[in-house]
Structure formats: C-alpha cells, structure tokens
Amino acid sequence: MLTCNDAKDRCVPLMNCRQFSKLVRANRSKEASFKKLLRQRICKPEVEVQNTHVCCPKQQIECAFNGNGVCALKANCPLLQSMEEENIPQESLCYVRNGKSYYCCTDPYCVIQPGLCDQDHTDKILVSPPSAFPKCMIKRKVGSTVPKQLCDYNYAPSNSNDPADLVCCGKEQPNRLIAHIKAAKLAKKPCGKIDSNSNKVWNGTHAEEGEFPWMASLVYRRRGVSCSGTLIHPSYVLTALHCVKPGLTKVRLGLRDLRKAGQSTEMQEISIAERIPNKMYDVALLRLTKPAQIDGSLVHPICLPLYASLRMSVPKRLTIAGWGLTENQKLSPILLKADTPVVASGNEECPKKFEVCIGGETAQSNQCPGDSGGPYQALDVFNNEHMRYVQFGIISNGQASCRSAQKLNNGLLVGYVIDWILDNMII
C-alpha cells in the first residue's frame, strides 16, 4: 500500500502506531501474523524518510518528545506557535499530510484533550472539549443543563429537581457574544495565548517559565500571606474577595519563582489603584495604577468566557495553578500546576449553582491554602477562530490544610459573575 485510503488513518513511523509498537516490544515482529499485518498497512509518507511507515488510525498514534504528546499542527500547539518552522526539531515530526507537518505536541491541554489539537482547523470547525454540565434536549436539539444565570439566550425549563435555578440551555454558535455591551471590546483584545519556547512536561509539578503568563502574585505588607490572581486586561487583575486584605499593596506579573523577584528583568511589579469587591460572591477586581506591558513573552492576559458557548460550558478537566501550600504544609516559592476533574454545579456533591467543584474519585491533585484567587483554566474555542486558554473559575474557599485529591474543593464560576466583572471595568 502506498497511500492511506481511510480518512481516519495517517501514514506514521511504525513505532508511532500503538498497534505495531506493542507487538515489537513483545518481540513478535518476526511472527507471520505481524508480517502479514505490516504488508496490509505499510505506506509511503509524503516526505521521503528511511524508517518504515504504516497506516495508523488517529486514536492509535502515540508520540514522545520531551514528554508524552499528541500529533498536532504547529498552529494548534501553544508550545510551538511562537517557534519558526525551521527551528522545530525534526525528531518531533509525526507525519506530513496534504503538505502540512504535524509535530509531537506536549502541551498539557493538548495531551489531556487531543481532539482539540490534532485537527486541521483551516477547513474544519473548531471543537470544544466535552462539558461537565449534563446534556438535555431543547426543541429536539441537544443542549446543556446549567444554572439559569449562565444561559444568555435560548432556554427551556429543566427536568431537574430544581427547575427554578437550572434550565436546559440551547447550544450557541461559538462566535455569539454574551449579552453585555462591553463583551465585544474585551473580546477584541489579545488573550489566552502562550508565547514561549520552553519545553514543558504536562504532568510535572512545577510550571515552566511563561507557561501561565497571566498569573499574578499578590503582594502584602505582612509576610506569610499568599494569594494569586489573573491578568484579564492590561489594567485589571481578577482574584478572590477573601484575598483583598488591608495589607495588599501591589501585584507581581511575569514571575515563576518568587525568590527571584529582585533578579528578574521581565517581572512587572505594579501598585493597586483600586480594590473593587463583590458584595455577594468571593470575587474582586484589582485596578492597576498603570497598564501591564504585554508585548514581551512572560505577561499576557487570560481569556474570559465572553462568548455564550463558553459561559454555558465548563470542561470536564481543568488546570489549577498557584503558589500555595504543598503536602508538606509549606508555601511553594515556585508556581505549581495540577490537572483535575470537574464536578459541575447543581450536582448533589456540589449544590451551589455559582460554584465549580473539583476533585473526586479519579483526581490526583487538589488546591491548597495559598492558591486562592488563582484560575481554573482550560483550552477552548474562542470566537470560532482560535484555541485559547479560558478562565472558567476562581479558586476560593481555601481549606485550613491540603485535602486529599479525592475530597471536593470549590471555586466560583466566572460565567456566573461575568456581567459584574464587565460592569466594573473601564475598557
């Protein structure tokens, strides 16, 4: 066979196809059954190479380059977007299809949700990750059962036991903005994109330089206090209300290791001009005395759920980040990250409609004291044109000590307070 006839197959190196690599590792490559399968699946790659290639179903393709990854176009992999094509190591090349090169991408969000990154988005519709909110039917179409506050447009009463607060929300077009006059202005500003050439290992404990360029460390007069925030606009940081203490004076941006605050040339330390508290929920805005400089590589805003499709959805897996306590009950000077499953609000274990809960039986990580104010974040479709990092929640309700990963922890849904956030921003 010279070409792969099935649209789901890709012509990849033999050892990149799980079906074949398992047999090779089991020393079965000399068996007649292996040789027969190889004759049926062998293919000629678009780019001439020495090693044997086989037609492999996309879900069977595996790659490893500085960590386990998925095969993706350069434009779809946040780790590769800022690199010139000629500077990407050739050993990371997975395959070439229709003249386009697919590389081994180890970005955590691509690894967690490979379906988001392995598509050629030039001629296909972008696909959001599966939502943690339950599915429902509205006008014979699939929707999501969400708190009414998260549904901007088309909804019907839910079959839930609590129909007053939950509705069946119809699916919205990815480029339909929420019904707020400032949504379009903020959506036009750059957000959620990483500009970094660093090699990141998705399941590591420490975040790498530039991995979360929106992270803000809150600075207090008194030592031992730790809270985080996120840059959502050059002039605004989003955080938890309980982090806004009397001794809060400034924020630090572009800093991964807090011990190097006096050594970093790209760190920005900016005083706070105004503290804007929310009177009902654990959320606050910090207006900075001057806009942050976002033309470098280590400081960029994160995206908010400004589109209806984002507001009515929370991915089933989110990533948390912060400088909070570790299992040793000591604050971490280095920014930490963790991937965790979501239990959507309205669930029996997560009854408050304005909350997002994380943890559960499959969880291996959880938030700790000191992580408060930081983000629950994930890669998602932004304006039907880009895959961007979106903040779906704010870490709050910090415990007195680190809980086990299986214990539920909670935060505030950004979509629930997005109108309040926009009301209080000067854009």
Protein Blocks (a to p, Z undefined) as FASTA:
>chain_A
ZZdfbfkbccddfklpmklmmmmmnopmmpmklmmmmmmmgccdfbdcfbdcddddfklp
ccdeeiaaddddfklmmklmmpcfklpcfklpmbdcehiacdddfbfklmmmmmlmmpcf
klpccdddddfbdcddeehiacddddfklmmklccddfbfblmlpccdddddfklccddf
klmmmmmpgehiacdfbdcdfkbmbdcehklmmbccdddfbghiacddddfbfkbccddf
klmcfklmbdcehiablmlmmmpmkbccdddfbdcddfkbccdddddfbdcdfkbmkbcc
ddddfbfklmmpccfbdcdddjbdcfkopacfbdcddddddddehiaklmbfkbcceedj
kbcbdcdehjgoiacdddddehhlaccdddfbdcehiafbdcdfklccddddfklmmmmm
mmmpcZZ
